[in-house]
Amino acid sequence: MRGRIFIVALMLGAISPYEGAHAQLSPQSVLGGITRPFRQMFGHFGHYPRYYRHRAESRGAAAASPSQSSAVTGSRLGSAGAPAWPTAYEDVVGFTLWPDDYALRLRGRGFDVIADTITGRFELPRVSARIATTGSAVTDAPSNNGCGGEPVSDSQESWPSGRIEQILQLSDAQHDALEKMQTAVTESANSLKADCLTAATSPSDRLKTLIQKIWAVRDAAISVQSPVKNFYDALTETQKNSFISRQPVSNPPSNQKTADNGMNQQYQVCAAQNVERAERLIKEIEMRIRPSKDQAAGLENLHKTSSDMAKLLIASCAQPIPADPLARLDAAADRLTALNYAATTVQIAFDDFYGRLKNDQKARFESLAR
């Protein structure tokens, strides 16, 4: 345990306290340094097998119109992610192709995912219950195991390729490359949905499920790197410009004088959201649980750990959005790696605190979800 704490302390030391430390914070080096050991440790393991399924040539006509496609509310791939972040995989793919639409969706998720997982404030995916003999729909019932439900439908299968086909005039070779990319995206989404985990009933179990799901989404993102690259390489320079970010996102200012006036608004929103959500989680736990003196030390340790991890997750929000889709895909994978590291670290502190609670306190803890 001491060795683990020492390692965490070394990593957090590279961050420096958030308050008054913008000058020392280099988001690229901080996030890269944190995620690099995990990328090397886990590598590109467990890639989902791919299949090739021919789709109807009329898929593009059935796709949503450009105006509908650019409105990123709802989910185009179903619940392919963690229970507290069901659109995680769509947000990764969307950020890779259309960062102007999806940057806030991807980078806007951070410590809130961890906090919502601990409190249980999320809706489980819903699956359609049908009568086998008649095929008629009976009801939509919540899934009790956190699975994403039915596979990607034909209409969902038109994303992201349907939007691309409406934006670009593609040659036959480019169509083939797009078809393979779509197949890889669909297969990964279906694999995420099929990766059903045991129903998580306690906060500790929910955190374990989150950690496994975020790694699965990260691995799914890695599995589409090659088809995304092949499609992008097949485009002309003019076509590639359709996937260039028009959203200016820069690093936070290098000194405090300009920080008050020039800090990027997106960075400010991300920073405030992460830190505020960590603070609110601890306050809610304290008010609901009313820890004893013996339990207070555990809660204080959870408080410090949550605050440190919230600050860690701020780092990627400050990075410029890469111009290249492959670089954006790598950046999204790094974001997932950082989130998973934060969730794993918080789980250690949380389990220590939760293990000290009495049964009646644990029962009150579960009421946080309501």
C-alpha positions, 0 to 999 in steps of 0.5 A: 500500500505504501508503495502504491501511495508513493507512486501516486504521489509522484505522478500527482507531483507532476501536476502541482496544485491547481490553484496558482499553478497554470504556469507550471501545467503543461497539459501535453506533457502531464497527460502524456506522461500519465497515460504513457505507462498505461499504454505501454503496460496494456498495449493494444490488447484484446481487439475486437474481431471484425466482420464484413457485412454488405449493406444496402447501397441505399444506406446514404439515402436513409441516413439523417440529413446533414442538419440532423447529423450535426445535432449531437443530441441523442445516441447514434450507436446506442448504449456503447459505453459505461452506464454513467456514460453510455455514449462514450464510444460514439463521442470518441468516433465523433470527436475523431471525425467532427471535433467541432461537434463532439469536443465538448461531449468528449472533453466535458465528461470527466469526474462526473462519470466517476461521481455518478457511478459512485452514487448510482445516478444513471439510467440503465440501458433499456431493451425491448421485450418481444413475444417470440410467437407474434413478434409484437412489442410488449414493453421496454424494460430496463436492463439489469446488467448494464448491457447495451441491449440490441445490436446496432440497427440498420438505421444506426449503421449508417453513422458515421458513413451516412453523414460522410457520404452526404458531405463528400463525393466519393470514388469507388475506392473511397467508398470501399475504404469507408465501408470497411471503416463503418464495418469496424465501427459497427462491430466494435459498438456491437462488441461493447454492447455484448460485453455484459458484466454482472449487475453491479449493486454496490458502489464498489462494484459499480466502480469496477464495472466503470473501469472495465467498460472504459478500458473496453471503449478505449480498446474499441477506439484502438481497433478502428485506427487502421480503417480510419487511417486507410479511409483518411489516406484515400481522400484528396487534400480538399476532402480532408479539409472537411475533417479539419477542426474549425474550433480554436482551442489553445493551451491555457495562458503561460502566466497568471497575468494573462490567465485572468483574461485569456484562459480558454473558455472551454478549459474554464468550463472543464476545470470548473466542472471537474473540481466542482463535481468532486467537491459536491460528491464529498459534501453529499456523502458527508451530509447523508452518511454523517461519518463518525470520528473513526470514519472521518479520516477515510472520508478526508482521504477520499476527498483529497484523492477525488480532488487530485484526480479531478485536477488530473482530468483537467489536463486534456481539456487544455490541449489543442484539438489535433488537426489530424483525425488519427491524432484526435483518435489517439487524444481520445484514447488518452482521455479514456486512459486518464479517466480510467486511471482516475477511477482506479485511484479513487476506487482505492480510497473509496473502498477504504472509506466504504469498508468502514461504514455500518450497514445503516450508513451503507443503506443511506449511501444507496439513497444518494441515487434518488 
